[in-house]
Amino acid sequence: MLRTVLDKPGLLQREIAESMAISRPTATRALDALAAKGFIQRVSSKHDGREQTVQPTDAAVEIHAALNEASGVVTTRIKNTIGQDDFTDTVTKVRGVRSALK
């Protein structure tokens, strides 16, 4: 979720939930945890004060490269464990299921 916020600062909480295909309450709890750790801040939307955009903090920006690197390491490990073809097939199937559920 933090990578989404870093890649697309200023999304609304509901947009983050939609982009990750998770429920709003789940997104809210995760964002609450990121806020408590000092990685995000919520800012009232300029278009509608009732909505809040999510912005990364300087602390989040500082770990962005390390976060991406860690993700790459995990992806490589999974590919090495199950094989490139199975990895690609699984990702394709998960994306297909996700699209079907929209």
C-alpha positions as YAML, in Angstrom:
chain: A
units: angstrom
residues:
- id: 1
  name: MET
  ca: [0.00, 0.00, 0.00]
- id: 2
  name: LEU
  ca: [2.83, 2.38, 0.80]
- id: 3
  name: ARG
  ca: [4.27, 1.79, -2.66]
- id: 4
  name: THR
  ca: [0.91, 2.85, -4.14]
- id: 5
  name: VAL
  ca: [0.95, 6.04, -2.07]
- id: 6
  name: LEU
  ca: [4.53, 6.75, -3.10]
- id: 7
  name: ASP
  ca: [3.83, 6.06, -6.77]
- id: 8
  name: LYS
  ca: [0.59, 8.05, -6.84]
- id: 9
  name: PRO
  ca: [0.56, 10.67, -4.10]
- id: 10
  name: GLY
  ca: [-2.72, 12.45, -3.59]
- id: 11
  name: LEU
  ca: [-5.07, 9.54, -4.19]
- id: 12
  name: LEU
  ca: [-8.23, 9.45, -2.13]
- id: 13
  name: GLN
  ca: [-8.52, 6.65, 0.41]
- id: 14
  name: ARG
  ca: [-11.27, 5.03, -1.64]
- id: 15
  name: GLU
  ca: [-9.11, 5.20, -4.78]
- id: 16
  name: ILE
  ca: [-6.33, 3.36, -2.98]
- id: 17
  name: ALA
  ca: [-8.80, 0.67, -1.88]
- id: 18
  name: GLU
  ca: [-10.13, 0.36, -5.44]
- id: 19
  name: SER
  ca: [-6.68, 0.21, -7.02]
- id: 20
  name: MET
  ca: [-5.65, -2.56, -4.64]
- id: 21
  name: ALA
  ca: [-9.00, -4.39, -4.89]
- id: 22
  name: ILE
  ca: [-9.53, -4.31, -1.12]
- id: 23
  name: SER
  ca: [-12.42, -3.09, 0.97]
- id: 24
  name: ARG
  ca: [-12.48, 0.47, 2.25]
- id: 25
  name: PRO
  ca: [-12.36, -0.59, 5.91]
- id: 26
  name: THR
  ca: [-9.29, -2.75, 5.19]
- id: 27
  name: ALA
  ca: [-7.61, 0.17, 3.43]
- id: 28
  name: THR
  ca: [-8.48, 2.50, 6.29]
- id: 29
  name: ARG
  ca: [-6.94, 0.18, 8.89]
- id: 30
  name: ALA
  ca: [-3.76, -0.20, 6.82]
- id: 31
  name: LEU
  ca: [-3.55, 3.56, 6.25]
- id: 32
  name: ASP
  ca: [-4.09, 4.14, 9.98]
- id: 33
  name: ALA
  ca: [-1.09, 1.89, 10.68]
- id: 34
  name: LEU
  ca: [1.05, 3.71, 8.09]
- id: 35
  name: ALA
  ca: [0.04, 7.05, 9.60]
- id: 36
  name: ALA
  ca: [0.91, 5.82, 13.11]
- id: 37
  name: LYS
  ca: [4.37, 4.86, 11.84]
- id: 38
  name: GLY
  ca: [4.80, 8.27, 10.24]
- id: 39
  name: PHE
  ca: [4.78, 7.14, 6.61]
- id: 40
  name: ILE
  ca: [1.62, 8.86, 5.37]
- id: 41
  name: GLN
  ca: [-0.50, 11.87, 6.16]
- id: 42
  name: ARG
  ca: [-4.09, 12.53, 5.25]
- id: 43
  name: VAL
  ca: [-4.94, 15.92, 3.79]
- id: 44
  name: SER
  ca: [-8.43, 17.29, 3.19]
- id: 45
  name: SER
  ca: [-9.26, 17.21, -0.50]
- id: 46
  name: LYS
  ca: [-9.36, 20.57, -2.26]
- id: 47
  name: HIS
  ca: [-12.44, 19.40, -4.17]
- id: 48
  name: ASP
  ca: [-14.42, 18.03, -1.24]
- id: 49
  name: GLY
  ca: [-13.39, 18.71, 2.34]
- id: 50
  name: ARG
  ca: [-15.12, 15.54, 3.47]
- id: 51
  name: GLU
  ca: [-12.64, 13.42, 1.53]
- id: 52
  name: GLN
  ca: [-8.98, 13.01, 2.31]
- id: 53
  name: THR
  ca: [-6.06, 12.55, -0.03]
- id: 54
  name: VAL
  ca: [-3.15, 10.45, 1.12]
- id: 55
  name: GLN
  ca: [0.34, 11.88, 0.89]
- id: 56
  name: PRO
  ca: [3.66, 10.20, 1.66]
- id: 57
  name: THR
  ca: [5.79, 11.79, 4.35]
- id: 58
  name: ASP
  ca: [9.50, 12.50, 4.03]
- id: 59
  name: ALA
  ca: [10.12, 9.29, 6.02]
- id: 60
  name: ALA
  ca: [8.27, 7.29, 3.36]
- id: 61
  name: VAL
  ca: [10.14, 8.97, 0.53]
- id: 62
  name: GLU
  ca: [13.42, 8.08, 2.26]
- id: 63
  name: ILE
  ca: [12.60, 4.36, 2.23]
- id: 64
  name: HIS
  ca: [11.05, 4.28, -1.27]
- id: 65
  name: ALA
  ca: [14.11, 2.85, -3.01]
- id: 66
  name: ALA
  ca: [14.66, 0.25, -0.28]
- id: 67
  name: LEU
  ca: [11.00, -0.73, -0.41]
- id: 68
  name: ASN
  ca: [11.17, -1.23, -4.18]
- id: 69
  name: GLU
  ca: [14.40, -3.19, -3.81]
- id: 70
  name: ALA
  ca: [12.86, -5.47, -1.18]
- id: 71
  name: SER
  ca: [9.87, -6.07, -3.45]
- id: 72
  name: GLY
  ca: [12.23, -7.00, -6.27]
- id: 73
  name: VAL
  ca: [14.08, -9.44, -4.02]
- id: 74
  name: VAL
  ca: [10.82, -11.13, -3.03]
- id: 75
  name: THR
  ca: [9.67, -11.32, -6.65]
- id: 76
  name: THR
  ca: [12.98, -12.86, -7.71]
- id: 77
  name: ARG
  ca: [12.79, -15.38, -4.87]
- id: 78
  name: ILE
  ca: [9.28, -16.43, -5.87]
- id: 79
  name: LYS
  ca: [10.31, -16.76, -9.52]
- id: 80
  name: ASN
  ca: [13.31, -18.88, -8.53]
- id: 81
  name: THR
  ca: [11.12, -21.08, -6.35]
- id: 82
  name: ILE
  ca: [8.19, -21.71, -8.70]
- id: 83
  name: GLY
  ca: [9.74, -20.85, -12.05]
- id: 84
  name: GLN
  ca: [9.25, -17.92, -14.40]
- id: 85
  name: ASP
  ca: [6.43, -19.57, -16.40]
- id: 86
  name: ASP
  ca: [4.37, -20.48, -13.31]
- id: 87
  name: PHE
  ca: [4.96, -17.01, -11.87]
- id: 88
  name: THR
  ca: [3.77, -15.32, -15.07]
- id: 89
  name: ASP
  ca: [0.79, -17.66, -15.32]
- id: 90
  name: THR
  ca: [-0.22, -17.02, -11.71]
- id: 91
  name: VAL
  ca: [0.05, -13.24, -12.06]
- id: 92
  name: THR
  ca: [-2.01, -13.36, -15.26]
- id: 93
  name: LYS
  ca: [-4.71, -15.48, -13.60]
- id: 94
  name: VAL
  ca: [-4.88, -13.28, -10.50]
- id: 95
  name: ARG
  ca: [-5.23, -10.20, -12.69]
- id: 96
  name: GLY
  ca: [-7.99, -11.94, -14.64]
- id: 97
  name: VAL
  ca: [-9.90, -12.78, -11.47]
- id: 98
  name: ARG
  ca: [-9.45, -9.24, -10.23]
- id: 99
  name: SER
  ca: [-10.80, -7.80, -13.48]
- id: 100
  name: ALA
  ca: [-13.77, -10.18, -13.40]
- id: 101
  name: LEU
  ca: [-14.66, -9.02, -9.87]
- id: 102
  name: LYS
  ca: [-14.78, -5.32, -10.74]
...
